[in-house]
């Protein structure tokens, strides 16, 4: 196992840029935990899908630890803060092309967090399903 710098933030930034340069709307699927600051009304089954395209958000930043931006949800501006390791996938809404991340590999590289609890019930290694329908974010001018 490599103990170097995690690759996930670099892949997130690269795929975000590819989506934007290609004219696609980049979306991220996030596993919501106690560290995530997201609009809880849009969380379903412990996950949320966020449109992070430049037309949907302001002050977008993806650094090595956090994805942060502000966006409007139901007309109300909110700050969103998501730890990079909580991002399950990034993809272009129009094509579905993107990348899913293995949470166990990244969590091992970063070490345990207080929120790490053994989960009850069956576990599988299938990637998250691509969300259906229109994104929840709207451009407000």
Phi and psi in degrees as a GROMACS rama.xvg file:
@    title "Ramachandran Plot"
@    xaxis  label "Phi"
@    yaxis  label "Psi"
@TYPE xy
-80.7589  139.336  UNK-2
-109.638  20.1457  UNK-3
-78.0033  -163.262  UNK-4
-70.7124  133.933  UNK-5
-60.5014  143.468  UNK-6
-85.5555  -23.2407  UNK-7
-53.394  -45.4316  UNK-8
-63.1352  -31.2376  UNK-9
-70.4749  -41.9017  UNK-10
-64.6266  -40.2183  UNK-11
-58.8  -49.3197  UNK-12
-62.9443  -42.4853  UNK-13
-65.0191  -45.6514  UNK-14
-70.514  -33.8453  UNK-15
-59.5442  -48.8927  UNK-16
-63.1472  -40.7454  UNK-17
-61.1684  -45.5866  UNK-18
-58.7987  -49.6857  UNK-19
-63.4211  -46.3977  UNK-20
-62.9111  -29.1943  UNK-21
-86.5773  -3.78384  UNK-22
82.003  17.4559  UNK-23
-97.1461  160.742  UNK-24
-95.4283  107.773  UNK-25
-72.5517  135.214  UNK-26
-125.524  146.937  UNK-27
-121.713  142.91  UNK-28
-102.768  129.997  UNK-29
-124.974  134.548  UNK-30
-85.2678  112.636  UNK-31
-81.5754  128.185  UNK-32
-136.616  -170.489  UNK-33
-63.5178  -18.7678  UNK-34
-86.1894  -18.9676  UNK-35
-78.6214  134.811  UNK-36
-111.772  96.8822  UNK-37
-136.72  161.997  UNK-38
-70.2079  109.988  UNK-39
-64.5205  -22.4971  UNK-40
-63.8829  -20.5699  UNK-41
-102.395  4.21218  UNK-42
-81.4833  130.367  UNK-43
-132.46  125.629  UNK-44
54.3204  37.8182  UNK-45
76.3662  11.3796  UNK-46
-133.404  158.704  UNK-47
-141.828  144.873  UNK-48
-110.211  129.159  UNK-49
-123.638  131.361  UNK-50
-79.8015  116.702  UNK-51
-110.217  18.9227  UNK-52
-66.5349  155.708  UNK-53
-61.1776  -24.0841  UNK-54
-81.0574  -11.8964  UNK-55
-107.037  -19.5203  UNK-56
-132.582  166.419  UNK-57
-127.271  154.345  UNK-58
53.5194  43.0692  UNK-59
-66.805  133.392  UNK-60
-146.262  128.735  UNK-61
-121.123  104.558  UNK-62
-106.192  -167.202  UNK-63
-73.7941  -11.5368  UNK-64
-121.381  -30.3877  UNK-65
-134.801  149.451  UNK-66
-108.881  118.254  UNK-67
-130.738  145.862  UNK-68
-170.532  171.339  UNK-69
-118.686  146.64  UNK-70
-153.517  165.264  UNK-71
-101.591  131.895  UNK-72
-123.342  117.554  UNK-73
53.2345  38.8132  UNK-74
82.1172  -1.88125  UNK-75
-106.763  122.796  UNK-76
-69.6551  132.706  UNK-77
-138.561  147.51  UNK-78
-87.4396  136.377  UNK-79
-119.56  131.097  UNK-80
-132.822  120.168  UNK-81
-129.152  125.115  UNK-82
-63.7921  139.412  UNK-83
-53.8637  -39.4357  UNK-84
-69.66  -11.0219  UNK-85
-87.1017  -9.52917  UNK-86
-76.0319  119.068  UNK-87
-84.7735  -33.0119  UNK-88
-162.944  157.384  UNK-89
-133.674  136.505  UNK-90
-156.443  162.665  UNK-91
-85.5878  124.413  UNK-92
-57.6921  -40.0473  UNK-93
-69.0509  -33.7647  UNK-94
-115.232  -19.4348  UNK-95
79.3703  -2.72822  UNK-96
-72.8586  140.039  UNK-97
168.491  -145.729  UNK-98
-149.173  136.473  UNK-99
-101.483  148.995  UNK-100
-112.574  144.287  UNK-101
-84.8362  113.449  UNK-102
-66.0317  -37.3714  UNK-103
-63.8115  -39.6893  UNK-104
-64.7015  -46.0286  UNK-105
-67.293  -41.0741  UNK-106
-62.4586  -38.6815  UNK-107
-64.6052  -39.652  UNK-108
-67.0512  -35.0893  UNK-109
-88.4421  -18.821  UNK-110
92.3342  170.055  UNK-111
-70.647  152.565  UNK-112
-120.77  159.365  UNK-113
-59.7973  -26.6385  UNK-114
-78.2137  -11.0627  UNK-115
-68.1928  112.117  UNK-116
-129.355  145.126  UNK-117
-63.3058  134.251  UNK-118
-88.8859  145.864  UNK-119
-92.3029  150.547  UNK-120
95.9586  179.745  UNK-121
-68.878  150.511  UNK-122
-127.255  139.403  UNK-123
-138.165  163.491  UNK-124
-102.389  25.037  UNK-125
-77.9444  141.904  UNK-126
-67.8274  159.739  UNK-127
-62.2967  147.015  UNK-128
-71.3262  143.884  UNK-129
-68.2382  130.335  UNK-130
-63.0395  150.127  UNK-131
-109.657  156.937  UNK-132
89.1923  -174.129  UNK-133
-81.7626  151.376  UNK-134
-67.9578  156.583  UNK-135
-81.2758  -19.0624  UNK-136
-84.8269  145.368  UNK-137
-129.28  145.803  UNK-138
-79.8632  125.755  UNK-139
-118.72  123.851  UNK-140
